[in-house]
């Protein structure tokens, strides 16, 4: 697309340019239309304007000459000359109609002024070829008030005119202007109509609608802003629905996970309260109740820790930590537990120190959760591989184990709080737990500016933890 100057992208400038172009094009189209229909509109008639103008022009010429004449001989000479040139009769009569001065061809000695006025009106209203026309005007000559009368006959000439009046031309010009302006603004009006139709669908709740951006002017910018607003609104509603769904799942999971150990504890306590056996006989029930109580306490502790980590209510107590030594120590503490469950631990940790600026206590909790998760879901007997490598500005800890296969849906939801795969989701059932271990680990790593990712290949699961240095 050709880059246009910024001022050409303005809708206001474009409308002004459209209006100006419409005026110019309409004018030329009107001229073309008028020229093309001129012969059709031409109407022929008999015109008497030439003879009328000759008589009235002579009357005005004599009126203008009279003030410059100083004697009767000059006046008589003027009347004779004009009469001969124009082929008209000229005379001057007093107020009583007596002829005082006249051209050579005039024979009357007296005229009826009223009759001349009547005939003048009739000849002008109903002109005919050969009909006499006399025009008169009051004048003064040498202090005397006279009437100047110029007489002649009407002569018809062939002439033509156009049938339709000016208002018809104005209507045609307006129609052409409106048509051209409509054609020029058609795309803009269509764009506005599309925006209106899209907004109506959005107003009805269809937030998947996106308006087509058809221009780079203000309408195009408005369309883009509407699309962005609808996208944000759709995303926000989706997040609210997800939050509502997560809340319902959280309540369900908490209720289930709390009710199960409590039911067991109540059952054991009921057994204890109804029997009077020796301490040795009751010890298994006491131990089971204690284990369930510890499980319940661990669940509550995990929930409390996760809530603090995800609600910005915790601050990191960072210090310079030898990450190599920290992980080696965790591996040494973890190996006896793994060996009890027939799982071998293989590690590849650099010998040199890798110093990181982090909260040691919380990072230990995150790594311990990942190790516990790997042990819990490993096939027995099996192996867990732990590697640490240093990169430019971070260190990557990898924990790999072999476990039962899971579905793609289970993989996507592994880091969700309280998520535990079961047979209903199409995968193998997993050992019971709080469902918060991976969520807590992810929150701690993210608080440090790092991230956790799962790489799954067949039945091999590798959790990669990136820790900023």
C-alpha positions in Angstrom: 0.0 0.0 0.0 1.3 3.5 -0.9 2.0 5.6 2.1 -0.2 8.6 2.1 0.6 11.9 3.8 -1.0 12.3 7.2 -3.2 15.1 6.1 -4.7 13.0 3.3 -5.8 10.4 5.9 -8.0 12.9 7.6 -11.7 12.2 7.0 -12.5 15.9 7.2 -10.0 16.7 4.4 -11.3 13.9 2.3 -14.9 15.1 2.6 -13.9 18.6 1.6 -12.0 17.3 -1.4 -15.0 15.1 -2.3 -17.3 18.1 -2.1 -15.0 20.2 -4.3 -14.6 17.4 -6.8 -18.3 16.9 -6.9 -18.9 20.5 -7.6 -16.4 20.5 -10.5 -17.6 17.3 -12.0 -21.3 18.3 -11.6 -20.6 21.6 -13.4 -19.0 19.9 -16.4 -21.7 17.2 -16.5 -24.3 19.9 -16.5 -22.6 21.8 -19.3 -22.4 18.5 -21.3 -26.1 17.7 -20.6 -27.2 21.2 -21.6 -25.2 21.0 -24.8 -26.5 17.5 -25.7 -30.2 18.5 -25.2 -30.0 22.0 -26.7 -31.4 21.0 -30.1 -34.2 19.1 -28.5 -35.2 22.1 -26.3 -34.9 24.7 -29.1 -38.2 26.5 -30.0 -38.6 28.9 -33.0 -40.9 32.0 -32.9 -41.4 35.4 -34.5 -39.5 38.2 -32.7 -40.3 41.9 -32.9 -37.5 43.0 -30.5 -35.3 44.5 -33.2 -37.9 47.0 -34.4 -39.0 47.7 -30.9 -35.4 48.4 -29.9 -34.9 50.6 -33.0 -37.9 52.8 -32.0 -37.0 53.0 -28.3 -33.3 53.6 -29.1 -34.2 56.4 -31.4 -36.4 58.0 -28.7 -33.6 57.8 -26.2 -31.1 59.2 -28.7 -33.2 62.3 -29.5 -33.9 62.9 -25.8 -30.2 63.0 -25.1 -29.5 65.3 -28.1 -32.2 67.9 -27.3 -30.3 69.7 -24.4 -27.4 70.3 -26.8 -29.6 72.0 -29.5 -30.0 75.8 -29.3 -32.3 76.7 -32.2 -35.2 75.2 -34.2 -33.1 74.8 -37.3 -30.7 72.4 -35.5 -33.7 70.5 -34.2 -35.3 70.2 -37.6 -32.0 69.1 -39.1 -31.7 66.4 -36.4 -35.2 65.1 -37.0 -34.6 64.9 -40.7 -31.3 63.1 -40.4 -32.6 60.5 -38.0 -35.8 59.9 -39.9 -33.8 59.3 -43.1 -31.3 56.9 -41.3 -33.8 54.9 -39.3 -36.8 55.1 -41.6 -38.9 56.4 -38.7 -41.3 59.3 -38.2 -40.4 61.8 -35.5 -42.4 64.8 -34.2 -42.7 67.1 -31.2 -46.1 68.2 -30.1 -47.2 70.5 -27.3 -49.5 69.5 -24.4 -52.6 70.1 -26.5 -51.4 67.8 -29.3 -50.4 70.4 -31.8 -47.4 69.4 -33.8 -44.5 71.9 -33.4 -41.6 70.1 -35.0 -41.7 67.1 -37.3 -39.6 65.0 -39.8 -40.2 65.6 -43.5 -42.5 62.5 -44.0 -44.9 63.5 -41.2 -48.1 65.2 -42.5 -50.2 65.6 -39.3 -50.5 69.0 -37.7 -52.1 67.7 -34.6 -52.2 64.3 -32.8 -54.2 62.7 -30.0 -51.8 62.0 -27.2 -54.2 59.6 -25.4 -54.8 57.6 -28.6 -51.1 57.3 -29.1 -50.7 56.0 -25.5 -53.4 53.4 -26.0 -52.0 52.2 -29.4 -48.6 52.0 -27.8 -49.9 49.7 -25.1 -51.8 47.5 -27.5 -48.9 47.2 -29.9 -46.5 46.2 -27.2 -49.0 43.6 -25.8 -50.1 42.2 -29.2 -47.3 42.8 -31.7 -48.0 41.9 -35.3 -46.0 42.3 -38.5 -46.6 45.7 -40.1 -48.5 47.0 -37.0 -47.6 50.7 -36.2 -45.9 51.4 -32.9 -45.5 54.9 -31.5 -43.4 55.6 -28.4 -43.5 59.0 -26.7 -41.7 60.8 -23.9 -42.0 64.2 -22.3 -39.2 66.6 -23.2 -38.2 70.3 -23.0 -36.9 72.5 -25.8 -36.1 76.1 -25.3 -38.2 76.2 -22.1 -41.3 74.7 -23.8 -42.8 71.4 -22.5 -43.3 69.1 -25.4 -43.9 65.4 -26.2 -41.4 63.6 -28.4 -43.1 60.9 -30.5 -41.2 58.3 -32.6 -43.3 56.1 -34.9 -42.5 53.1 -37.0 -43.9 49.7 -38.0 -43.1 46.3 -36.4 -41.0 44.0 -38.4 -41.0 40.2 -37.5 -37.8 38.2 -37.5 -37.3 34.4 -37.1 -35.8 33.7 -33.6 -35.5 30.7 -31.2 -35.5 30.1 -27.5 -35.2 27.1 -25.2 -38.4 25.5 -23.9 -37.5 24.9 -20.3 -37.0 27.8 -17.8 -34.1 28.4 -15.5 -35.6 26.5 -12.5 -35.6 23.3 -14.7 -31.8 23.8 -15.2 -31.4 24.3 -11.5 -33.2 21.0 -10.8 -31.0 19.1 -13.3 -27.9 20.6 -11.8 -28.9 19.7 -8.3 -29.8 16.1 -9.4 -26.4 15.7 -11.1 -24.7 17.1 -7.9 -26.5 14.7 -5.6 -25.8 11.7 -7.9 -22.1 12.4 -8.1 -21.9 13.1 -4.4 -23.7 9.8 -3.7 -21.2 7.9 -5.8 -18.3 9.6 -4.2 -19.5 8.9 -0.6 -20.9 5.4 -1.3 -17.9 3.6 0.1 -17.9 5.7 3.3 -21.6 5.2 3.8 -21.2 1.5 3.3 -18.4 1.5 5.8 -20.6 3.3 8.3 -23.4 0.8 7.7 -21.1 -2.1 8.2 -19.9 -0.6 11.4 -23.5 -0.1 12.6 -24.5 -3.7 11.7 -21.4 -5.0 13.5 -22.1 -2.9 16.6 -25.7 -4.2 16.7 -24.4 -7.8 16.7 -21.9 -6.9 19.4 -24.7 -5.2 21.4 -26.6 -8.4 21.2 -23.8 -10.2 22.9 -21.8 -11.6 20.0 -18.3 -10.6 21.1 -16.6 -12.7 18.4 -17.6 -10.1 15.8 -14.7 -8.0 14.4 -15.3 -5.0 12.2 -13.5 -4.8 8.9 -10.9 -2.0 8.8 -11.5 -0.4 5.3 -9.6 2.8 5.6 -6.7 4.6 7.4 -8.7 7.7 8.4 -10.7 8.5 11.5 -13.3 5.8 10.7 -10.5 3.2 10.2 -9.0 4.2 13.6 -12.4 4.1 15.2 -13.0 0.6 13.8 -9.6 -0.6 15.1 -10.4 0.8 18.5 -13.8 -0.9 18.6 -12.2 -4.2 17.6 -9.5 -3.8 20.4 -12.2 -2.9 22.9 -14.4 -5.9 22.0 -11.3 -8.1 22.1 -10.4 -6.9 25.6 -14.0 -7.2 26.7 -14.2 -10.8 25.3 -11.0 -11.7 27.0 -12.1 -10.2 30.3 -15.4 -12.0 30.2 -13.6 -15.3 29.4 -11.3 -14.6 32.3 -14.2 -14.0 34.6 -15.9 -17.2 33.4 -12.7 -19.1 34.0 -12.3 -17.5 37.4 -15.9 -18.5 38.3 -15.3 -22.0 37.0 -12.0 -22.2 38.9 -13.7 -20.9 42.1 -16.4 -23.6 41.8 -13.8 -26.3 41.2 -11.7 -24.9 44.1 -14.7 -25.1 46.5 -15.5 -28.6 45.3 -11.9 -29.8 45.6 -11.3 -28.2 49.0 -14.6 -29.7 50.3 -13.7 -33.1 49.0 -10.0 -33.0 50.2 -11.0 -31.8 53.6 -14.0 -34.1 54.0 -12.0 -37.3 53.2 -9.4 -37.1 56.0 -12.0 -35.6 58.4 -14.3 -38.6 57.8 -11.5 -41.0 58.5 -10.5 -39.1 61.7 -14.1 -39.1 62.9 -14.3 -42.8 62.1 -11.1 -43.7 64.0 -12.2 -41.5 67.0 -15.6 -43.2 67.0 -13.8 -46.6 67.2 -11.6 -45.4 70.0 -14.5 -44.0 72.0 -16.5 -47.3 71.8 -13.8 -49.7 72.8 -11.8 -50.3 75.9 -8.9 -52.2 74.5 -5.3 -51.8 75.7 -3.1 -49.0 74.3 -1.3 -51.5 72.1 -4.6 -52.6 70.5 -5.7 -49.0 69.9 -2.3 -47.8 68.6 -3.1 -48.5 64.9 -6.3 -46.4 65.1 -4.4 -43.6 66.8 -1.6 -43.7 64.3 -4.1 -43.6 61.4 -6.0 -40.6 62.9 -2.6 -38.9 63.4 -1.6 -39.5 59.8 -4.9 -38.2 58.5 -4.6 -35.1 60.7 -1.1 -34.5 59.3 -2.5 -34.9 55.8 -5.2 -32.4 56.6 -2.7 -30.0 58.0 -0.4 -30.3 55.0 -3.3 -29.6 52.7 -4.2 -26.5 54.7 -0.6 -25.4 54.8 -0.3 -25.8 51.0 -3.5 -23.9 50.4 -2.4 -21.1 52.7 1.1 -20.9 51.0 -0.4 -20.9 47.5 -2.9 -18.1 48.5 -0.1 -16.0 49.8 2.1 -16.5 46.7 -0.7 -15.7 44.3 -2.1 -12.7 46.1 1.0 -10.5 46.2 1.1 -10.9 50.0 4.6 -12.3 50.2 8.0 -10.6 49.7 11.2 -12.4 48.8 14.1 -12.4 51.2 16.8 -12.5 48.6 20.5 -13.2 49.2 23.5 -14.5 47.3 23.1 -18.3 47.3 25.4 -21.0 45.9 22.8 -22.8 43.7 25.2 -25.7 43.0 25.6 -26.5 46.8 21.9 -25.9 47.5 20.8 -28.5 44.8 23.4 -31.0 45.8 22.2 -30.8 49.4 18.6 -31.3 48.3 19.6 -34.3 46.2 21.4 -35.9 49.2 18.3 -35.5 51.4 16.1 -36.8 48.6 18.0 -39.9 47.7 17.1 -42.1 50.8 13.4 -41.4 50.2 13.7 -42.3 46.5 15.6 -45.5 47.3 12.9 -46.6 49.6 10.5 -46.5 46.6 13.0 -48.3 44.3 13.8 -45.1 42.3 17.4 -44.3 41.5 18.6 -40.7 41.3 21.2 -39.7 38.7 22.6 -36.1 38.9 24.8 -34.0 36.6 25.7 -30.9 38.7 28.6 -28.6 37.7 31.5 -28.6 40.1 32.0 -24.8 40.0 29.8 -22.5 42.0 26.7 -20.9 40.4 25.7 -17.9 42.4 22.1 -16.7 42.2 20.3 -13.9 44.0 17.2 -15.6 45.4 15.1 -16.4 48.5 16.7 -19.7 49.6 13.7 -21.0 51.7 11.1 -20.5 49.0 13.3 -21.8 46.2 14.0 -25.0 48.3 10.2 -25.4 48.7 9.8 -25.1 44.9 12.6 -27.6 44.0 11.4 -30.0 46.8 7.9 -29.9 45.3 9.2 -30.8 41.8 11.3 -33.7 43.2 8.4 -35.0 45.2 6.2 -34.8 42.1 8.7 -36.7 40.0 9.0 -39.4 42.7 5.3 -39.7 43.2 4.5 -40.2 39.5 7.6 -42.3 38.5 7.2 -45.9 37.5 8.7 -48.3 40.1 11.4 -49.3 39.8 12.7 -46.3 37.8 15.1 -43.4 37.7 15.1 -39.6 38.1 17.7 -37.5 36.3 18.6 -34.2 37.7 20.8 -31.7 35.7 21.9 -28.1 36.2 23.5 -26.0 33.5 24.6 -22.4 33.5 23.6 -20.0 30.7 24.3 -16.3 30.0 22.0 -14.7 32.6 20.3 -17.7 34.1 20.6 -21.3 35.2 18.4 -24.2 34.1 17.5 -27.0 36.4 16.0 -30.1 34.7 14.2 -32.9 36.5 13.3 -35.9 34.3 11.4 -39.1 35.2 9.5 -41.9 33.4 5.9 -42.2 34.3 2.5 -43.4 33.0 1.2 -41.7 29.9 -1.1 -38.7 30.2 -3.4 -36.9 27.7 -2.8 -33.6 26.1 -5.6 -32.1 28.2 -3.9 -33.3 31.4 -0.6 -31.8 30.3 -2.2 -28.4 29.7 -3.7 -28.4 33.2 -0.8 -29.8 35.2 0.0 -26.4 36.8 -3.6 -25.5 37.6 -4.3 -25.4 41.4 -6.1 -28.5 42.8 -5.8 -30.2 39.4 -5.4 -34.0 39.7 -5.8 -36.3 36.7 -8.1 -39.3 37.1 -9.7 -42.0 34.9 -12.6 -39.8 33.9 -10.1 -37.5 31.9 -8.9 -40.4 29.8 -5.5 -40.9 31.5 -4.0 -43.2 34.1 -5.0 -42.4 37.7 -2.3 -40.7 39.7 -1.5 -40.9 43.4 -3.5 -38.7 45.6 -2.1 -35.3 46.7 -3.3 -31.8 47.4 -2.9 -30.8 43.7 -1.1 -27.6 44.8 2.6 -28.8 44.6 3.3 -27.7 41.0 1.2 -24.6 41.3 3.2 -23.5 44.4 6.5 -24.3 42.6 5.5 -22.3 39.5 4.4 -19.3 41.6 7.7 -19.3 43.5 9.8 -19.5 40.4 7.7 -16.7 38.7 8.2 -14.5 41.8 11.9 -14.8 41.2 11.5 -13.8 37.5 11.9 -17.3 36.1 9.6 -19.9 34.6 8.8 -23.6 34.5 8.1 -25.6 31.4 7.2 -29.3 30.8 8.8 -31.2 27.9 7.0 -34.5 27.3 8.3 -37.2 25.0 6.3 -40.4 25.1 6.5 -41.4 28.7 9.4 -39.3 29.7 8.6 -36.0 31.5 11.2 -33.2 31.9 10.4 -30.2 34.1 12.8 -27.3 33.1 13.2 -24.5 35.7 14.8 -21.3 34.5 16.3 -19.4 37.5 17.7 -15.9 36.9 21.2 -15.3 38.3 
